[in-house]
């Protein structure tokens, strides 16, 4: 154990953006976590199978978690540690004392944030979406799609959808209503065997739900504590699946949430 601990990465200053992030994950779901100078905690959510309609692997989204009073990141008590033994990232501050532990369950499709403070605090978790409308990919961005560089036809990326009218959760998804499968098979001269296979991209749907103890919606993208707490737990449930309808995806997502919430948390943490 001690031999592993010496490789833990510890930072004593906040970051300025995603290049200053620490990674954690379970081989399928990943997060990139950093703390900004204003005391906000941010992280990207990734998954290995989130391929969009242009065969471009997308991050599922980005979350911003803020606190009141804010995290004190400007004194010597601040630390952000990538803990290899625990499989987690922990952020600790003083005056007031706060500890946030982020871990992606090694055995289950869920991301956990455990938040504790010496004094009551308020917290707000906000989904930050950047795919808000149809957009044509150009220049260097084409290198991350099937087109690679020049394309004879416009390469259009579809927007994400944020589910409205939620009470205790934030839900969003990206759904492939188009696919470059047919065009790619023709380009590769494989149209004669195309009918043997299912389109791997069409109707592939991926997204996430966010819930938290003592948190409620103030809008479709924001959860906030109902009252100040000394402890708060936030869970994120990413899901990717081929779904004939968006209702099928949301039903599968709800089953995942129920299954994860019915698991004994202490046992899950120990197994992790």
C-alpha positions as a Markdown table, in Angstrom:
| # | Residue | x | y | z |
|---|---|---|---|---|
| 1 | Unk | 0.0 | 0.0 | 0.0 |
| 2 | Unk | 2.7 | 2.5 | 1.0 |
| 3 | Unk | 4.6 | 1.8 | -2.2 |
| 4 | Unk | 1.5 | 2.7 | -4.2 |
| 5 | Unk | 0.7 | 5.8 | -2.1 |
| 6 | Unk | 4.0 | 7.4 | -2.9 |
| 7 | Unk | 2.8 | 7.8 | -6.5 |
| 8 | Unk | -0.3 | 9.8 | -5.5 |
| 9 | Unk | -0.4 | 13.1 | -7.3 |
| 10 | Unk | -1.1 | 16.1 | -5.0 |
| 11 | Unk | -1.6 | 19.7 | -6.2 |
| 12 | Unk | -1.8 | 22.7 | -3.8 |
| 13 | Unk | -3.0 | 25.3 | -6.2 |
| 14 | Unk | -6.2 | 25.4 | -8.3 |
| 15 | Unk | -6.3 | 25.2 | -12.1 |
| 16 | Unk | -7.5 | 27.4 | -14.8 |
| 17 | Unk | -9.1 | 24.9 | -17.2 |
| 18 | Unk | -9.3 | 21.3 | -18.4 |
| 19 | Unk | -5.6 | 21.1 | -19.1 |
| 20 | Unk | -5.2 | 21.3 | -15.3 |
| 21 | Unk | -7.5 | 18.3 | -14.7 |
| 22 | Unk | -7.0 | 15.0 | -13.0 |
| 23 | Unk | -8.5 | 11.8 | -14.6 |
| 24 | Unk | -10.4 | 9.0 | -12.9 |
| 25 | Unk | -12.5 | 6.2 | -14.3 |
| 26 | Unk | -13.5 | 2.6 | -14.4 |
| 27 | Unk | -12.4 | 1.6 | -17.9 |
| 28 | Unk | -15.7 | 2.7 | -19.5 |
| 29 | Unk | -16.8 | 5.9 | -17.7 |
| 30 | Unk | -14.3 | 8.7 | -17.1 |
| 31 | Unk | -14.1 | 12.1 | -15.5 |
| 32 | Unk | -11.6 | 14.9 | -15.8 |
| 33 | Unk | -11.7 | 17.0 | -12.7 |
| 34 | Unk | -10.3 | 20.4 | -11.8 |
| 35 | Unk | -10.9 | 23.2 | -9.3 |
| 36 | Unk | -11.0 | 26.8 | -10.5 |
| 37 | Unk | -9.6 | 29.9 | -8.8 |
| 38 | Unk | -13.2 | 31.0 | -8.0 |
| 39 | Unk | -13.7 | 27.8 | -5.9 |
| 40 | Unk | -15.9 | 26.0 | -8.4 |
| 41 | Unk | -15.4 | 22.3 | -9.1 |
| 42 | Unk | -15.6 | 21.2 | -12.7 |
| 43 | Unk | -15.4 | 17.9 | -14.5 |
| 44 | Unk | -16.0 | 16.5 | -18.0 |
| 45 | Unk | -17.9 | 13.2 | -18.3 |
| 46 | Unk | -16.7 | 10.7 | -20.9 |
| 47 | Unk | -17.6 | 7.2 | -22.0 |
| 48 | Unk | -16.0 | 4.8 | -24.4 |
| 49 | Unk | -19.1 | 4.2 | -26.6 |
| 50 | Unk | -20.4 | 7.7 | -27.2 |
| 51 | Unk | -20.1 | 7.8 | -31.0 |
| 52 | Unk | -22.3 | 10.4 | -32.7 |
| 53 | Unk | -23.9 | 10.4 | -36.1 |
| 54 | Unk | -20.5 | 11.3 | -37.8 |
| 55 | Unk | -18.5 | 8.6 | -36.0 |
| 56 | Unk | -17.1 | 11.3 | -33.7 |
| 57 | Unk | -16.7 | 10.2 | -30.0 |
| 58 | Unk | -18.1 | 13.0 | -27.8 |
| 59 | Unk | -17.8 | 13.8 | -24.2 |
| 60 | Unk | -21.3 | 13.4 | -22.6 |
| 61 | Unk | -21.1 | 16.8 | -20.9 |
| 62 | Unk | -19.6 | 19.0 | -18.3 |
| 63 | Unk | -20.7 | 19.7 | -14.7 |
| 64 | Unk | -19.9 | 22.8 | -12.6 |
| 65 | Unk | -20.4 | 22.3 | -8.8 |
| 66 | Unk | -20.3 | 25.5 | -6.7 |
| 67 | Unk | -20.6 | 26.1 | -3.0 |
| 68 | Unk | -21.7 | 28.8 | -0.6 |
| 69 | Unk | -19.6 | 29.7 | 1.2 |
| 70 | Unk | -17.2 | 29.0 | -1.6 |
| 71 | Unk | -14.2 | 26.6 | -1.5 |
| 72 | Unk | -11.2 | 28.4 | -0.1 |
| 73 | Unk | -8.6 | 27.5 | -2.7 |
| 74 | Unk | -6.2 | 30.4 | -2.1 |
| 75 | Unk | -4.5 | 29.4 | 1.2 |
| 76 | Unk | -2.0 | 26.7 | 2.1 |
| 77 | Unk | -4.7 | 24.3 | 3.3 |
| 78 | Unk | -6.0 | 23.6 | -0.3 |
| 79 | Unk | -5.1 | 20.2 | -1.8 |
| 80 | Unk | -6.3 | 18.1 | -4.7 |
| 81 | Unk | -5.1 | 14.5 | -4.6 |
| 82 | Unk | -5.3 | 11.7 | -7.2 |
| 83 | Unk | -5.4 | 8.7 | -4.8 |
| 84 | Unk | -4.4 | 5.5 | -6.5 |
| 85 | Unk | -5.2 | 3.2 | -3.5 |
| 86 | Unk | -8.7 | 4.5 | -3.2 |
| 87 | Unk | -9.4 | 5.1 | -6.9 |
| 88 | Unk | -10.6 | 8.6 | -6.3 |
| 89 | Unk | -9.8 | 12.3 | -6.5 |
| 90 | Unk | -10.2 | 14.3 | -3.3 |
| 91 | Unk | -10.3 | 18.1 | -2.8 |
| 92 | Unk | -9.7 | 19.5 | 0.7 |
| 93 | Unk | -9.8 | 23.1 | 1.9 |
| 94 | Unk | -9.7 | 24.9 | 5.2 |
| 95 | Unk | -11.5 | 27.9 | 6.7 |
| 96 | Unk | -14.1 | 26.5 | 6.3 |
| 97 | Unk | -13.1 | 22.9 | 6.2 |
| 98 | Unk | -14.5 | 21.1 | 3.2 |
| 99 | Unk | -13.7 | 17.7 | 1.6 |
| 100 | Unk | -15.0 | 16.5 | -1.8 |
| 101 | Unk | -14.3 | 12.9 | -2.9 |
| 102 | Unk | -15.0 | 12.0 | -6.6 |
| 103 | Unk | -14.9 | 8.3 | -7.7 |
| 104 | Unk | -16.2 | 6.3 | -10.6 |
| 105 | Unk | -17.5 | 3.0 | -9.3 |
| 106 | Unk | -15.2 | 0.2 | -10.6 |
| 107 | Unk | -18.1 | -2.3 | -10.8 |
| 108 | Unk | -21.1 | -0.1 | -11.6 |
| 109 | Unk | -22.0 | 2.6 | -14.1 |
| 110 | Unk | -22.2 | 5.5 | -11.7 |
| 111 | Unk | -20.0 | 8.5 | -10.7 |
| 112 | Unk | -20.1 | 9.6 | -7.0 |
| 113 | Unk | -19.3 | 12.9 | -5.4 |
| 114 | Unk | -19.2 | 12.8 | -1.6 |
| 115 | Unk | -19.2 | 16.3 | 0.0 |
| 116 | Unk | -18.6 | 17.0 | 3.7 |
| 117 | Unk | -18.1 | 20.3 | 5.5 |
| 118 | Unk | -17.3 | 21.3 | 9.1 |
| 119 | Unk | -20.1 | 23.9 | 8.8 |
| 120 | Unk | -23.4 | 23.8 | 6.9 |
| 121 | Unk | -23.0 | 24.8 | 3.2 |
| 122 | Unk | -25.2 | 25.2 | 0.1 |
| 123 | Unk | -24.2 | 23.6 | -3.2 |
| 124 | Unk | -25.3 | 23.9 | -6.8 |
| 125 | Unk | -24.7 | 21.5 | -9.6 |
| 126 | Unk | -25.1 | 22.9 | -13.1 |
| 127 | Unk | -25.0 | 21.1 | -16.4 |
| 128 | Unk | -23.0 | 23.1 | -19.0 |
| 129 | Unk | -24.1 | 22.2 | -22.6 |
| 130 | Unk | -22.3 | 23.4 | -25.7 |
| 131 | Unk | -24.0 | 21.4 | -28.4 |
| 132 | Unk | -27.2 | 23.5 | -28.4 |
| 133 | Unk | -28.0 | 23.6 | -32.1 |
| 134 | Unk | -27.1 | 21.9 | -35.4 |
| 135 | Unk | -23.5 | 22.9 | -36.4 |
| 136 | Unk | -21.3 | 22.3 | -39.4 |
| 137 | Unk | -17.9 | 20.9 | -38.6 |
| 138 | Unk | -15.0 | 22.6 | -40.4 |
| 139 | Unk | -11.3 | 22.8 | -40.3 |
| 140 | Unk | -9.5 | 20.8 | -37.6 |
| 141 | Unk | -12.7 | 19.5 | -36.1 |
| 142 | Unk | -13.2 | 17.3 | -39.2 |
| 143 | Unk | -10.2 | 15.3 | -38.1 |
| 144 | Unk | -12.3 | 13.8 | -35.2 |
| 145 | Unk | -15.1 | 12.6 | -37.5 |
| 146 | Unk | -15.4 | 10.0 | -40.3 |
| 147 | Unk | -14.6 | 12.7 | -42.8 |
| 148 | Unk | -11.0 | 13.1 | -41.4 |
| 149 | Unk | -10.3 | 16.3 | -43.4 |
| 150 | Unk | -12.1 | 17.4 | -46.6 |
| 151 | Unk | -15.6 | 16.1 | -47.2 |
| 152 | Unk | -17.7 | 16.3 | -50.4 |
| 153 | Unk | -20.8 | 17.0 | -48.3 |
| 154 | Unk | -21.3 | 19.2 | -45.1 |
| 155 | Unk | -20.6 | 17.3 | -41.9 |
| 156 | Unk | -23.4 | 18.3 | -39.5 |
| 157 | Unk | -23.4 | 17.7 | -35.8 |
| 158 | Unk | -26.7 | 17.4 | -34.1 |
| 159 | Unk | -27.5 | 19.1 | -30.8 |
| 160 | Unk | -28.0 | 17.6 | -27.3 |
| 161 | Unk | -31.4 | 17.5 | -25.6 |
| 162 | Unk | -32.0 | 18.6 | -22.0 |
| 163 | Unk | -35.1 | 17.0 | -20.6 |
| 164 | Unk | -37.5 | 19.6 | -19.2 |
| 165 | Unk | -39.8 | 19.5 | -16.2 |
| 166 | Unk | -37.8 | 17.4 | -13.8 |
| 167 | Unk | -38.2 | 17.7 | -10.0 |
| 168 | Unk | -35.1 | 16.1 | -8.5 |
| 169 | Unk | -32.7 | 15.4 | -11.3 |
| 170 | Unk | -31.1 | 16.8 | -14.4 |
| 171 | Unk | -31.2 | 14.6 | -17.6 |
| 172 | Unk | -29.8 | 15.1 | -21.0 |
| 173 | Unk | -28.9 | 13.0 | -24.0 |
| 174 | Unk | -27.5 | 13.0 | -27.6 |
| 175 | Unk | -29.5 | 10.8 | -30.0 |
| 176 | Unk | -28.3 | 9.9 | -33.5 |
| 177 | Unk | -31.2 | 10.6 | -35.8 |
| 178 | Unk | -28.8 | 10.3 | -38.8 |
| 179 | Unk | -25.8 | 8.1 | -39.6 |
| 180 | Unk | -22.8 | 8.1 | -42.0 |
| 181 | Unk | -22.9 | 4.2 | -42.0 |
| 182 | Unk | -24.4 | 4.0 | -45.5 |
| 183 | Unk | -22.1 | 6.6 | -47.0 |
| 184 | Unk | -19.1 | 5.1 | -45.4 |
| 185 | Unk | -19.9 | 1.6 | -46.7 |
| 186 | Unk | -20.3 | 2.9 | -50.2 |
| 187 | Unk | -17.1 | 4.9 | -50.0 |
| 188 | Unk | -15.2 | 1.7 | -48.9 |
| 189 | Unk | -16.8 | -0.3 | -51.7 |
| 190 | Unk | -18.7 | -2.5 | -49.2 |
| 191 | Unk | -22.3 | -1.8 | -50.3 |
| 192 | Unk | -22.8 | -5.4 | -51.4 |
| 193 | Unk | -22.4 | -6.7 | -47.8 |
| 194 | Unk | -24.0 | -3.7 | -46.0 |
| 195 | Unk | -27.4 | -5.4 | -45.7 |
| 196 | Unk | -25.8 | -8.2 | -43.6 |
| 197 | Unk | -25.2 | -5.8 | -40.7 |
| 198 | Unk | -27.1 | -3.4 | -38.5 |
| 199 | Unk | -26.2 | 0.3 | -38.6 |
| 200 | Unk | -24.1 | 0.8 | -35.5 |
| 201 | Unk | -24.7 | 4.5 | -35.2 |
| 202 | Unk | -28.4 | 5.1 | -36.1 |
| 203 | Unk | -30.5 | 5.7 | -33.0 |
| 204 | Unk | -27.5 | 5.2 | -30.7 |
| 205 | Unk | -28.5 | 7.3 | -27.7 |
| 206 | Unk | -26.1 | 8.5 | -24.9 |
| 207 | Unk | -26.5 | 10.8 | -22.0 |
| 208 | Unk | -26.7 | 11.1 | -18.2 |
| 209 | Unk | -28.8 | 11.7 | -15.2 |
| 210 | Unk | -27.7 | 13.7 | -12.1 |
| 211 | Unk | -29.3 | 13.4 | -8.7 |
| 212 | Unk | -28.3 | 14.4 | -5.2 |
| 213 | Unk | -29.4 | 14.1 | -1.5 |
| 214 | Unk | -31.3 | 17.2 | -0.5 |
| 215 | Unk | -31.1 | 18.7 | -4.0 |
| 216 | Unk | -33.9 | 19.9 | -6.2 |
| 217 | Unk | -34.3 | 21.5 | -9.6 |
| 218 | Unk | -34.3 | 25.3 | -10.0 |
| 219 | Unk | -34.3 | 24.8 | -13.8 |
| 220 | Unk | -33.8 | 22.0 | -16.3 |
| 221 | Unk | -30.0 | 22.2 | -16.0 |
| 222 | Unk | -29.5 | 23.1 | -12.3 |
| 223 | Unk | -29.8 | 21.3 | -9.0 |
| 224 | Unk | -29.5 | 23.1 | -5.7 |
| 225 | Unk | -29.6 | 22.2 | -2.0 |
| 226 | Unk | -33.0 | 22.8 | -0.5 |
| 227 | Unk | -31.4 | 23.9 | 2.8 |
| 228 | Unk | -27.7 | 24.1 | 4.0 |
| 229 | Unk | -26.2 | 20.7 | 4.8 |
| 230 | Unk | -23.0 | 19.4 | 6.4 |
| 231 | Unk | -23.0 | 16.3 | 4.0 |
| 232 | Unk | -24.2 | 16.0 | 0.5 |
| 233 | Unk | -24.0 | 13.1 | -2.0 |
| 234 | Unk | -24.3 | 13.6 | -5.8 |
| 235 | Unk | -24.6 | 10.7 | -8.2 |
| 236 | Unk | -24.3 | 10.7 | -12.0 |
| 237 | Unk | -25.6 | 7.9 | -14.1 |
| 238 | Unk | -24.3 | 7.8 | -17.7 |
| 239 | Unk | -26.0 | 5.4 | -20.2 |
| 240 | Unk | -25.4 | 4.5 | -23.9 |
| 241 | Unk | -27.7 | 2.2 | -25.8 |
| 242 | Unk | -29.4 | 1.6 | -29.1 |
| 243 | Unk | -33.0 | 2.7 | -28.5 |
| 244 | Unk | -35.9 | 2.6 | -30.9 |
| 245 | Unk | -37.4 | 5.5 | -29.0 |
| 246 | Unk | -36.2 | 8.0 | -26.5 |
| 247 | Unk | -38.8 | 6.6 | -24.1 |
| 248 | Unk | -37.0 | 3.3 | -24.2 |
| 249 | Unk | -33.7 | 5.0 | -23.3 |
| 250 | Unk | -35.2 | 7.0 | -20.4 |
| 251 | Unk | -36.9 | 3.8 | -19.1 |
| 252 | Unk | -33.6 | 2.0 | -19.1 |
| 253 | Unk | -31.9 | 5.0 | -17.4 |
| 254 | Unk | -34.5 | 4.9 | -14.7 |
| 255 | Unk | -33.9 | 1.2 | -14.1 |
| 256 | Unk | -30.2 | 1.9 | -13.8 |
| 257 | Unk | -30.9 | 4.6 | -11.2 |
| 258 | Unk | -33.2 | 2.3 | -9.2 |
| 259 | Unk | -30.7 | -0.5 | -9.3 |
| 260 | Unk | -27.8 | 1.7 | -8.2 |
| 261 | Unk | -29.8 | 3.4 | -5.4 |
| 262 | Unk | -30.8 | 0.0 | -4.1 |
| 263 | Unk | -27.2 | -1.1 | -3.7 |
| 264 | Unk | -25.6 | -0.8 | -0.3 |
| 265 | Unk | -23.4 | 2.2 | -0.6 |
| 266 | Unk | -20.7 | 1.1 | 1.9 |
| 267 | Unk | -20.4 | -2.3 | 0.3 |
| 268 | Unk | -20.1 | -0.7 | -3.1 |
| 269 | Unk | -17.4 | 1.7 | -1.9 |
| 270 | Unk | -15.5 | -1.2 | -0.3 |
| 271 | Unk | -15.7 | -3.3 | -3.5 |
| 272 | Unk | -14.5 | -0.3 | -5.5 |
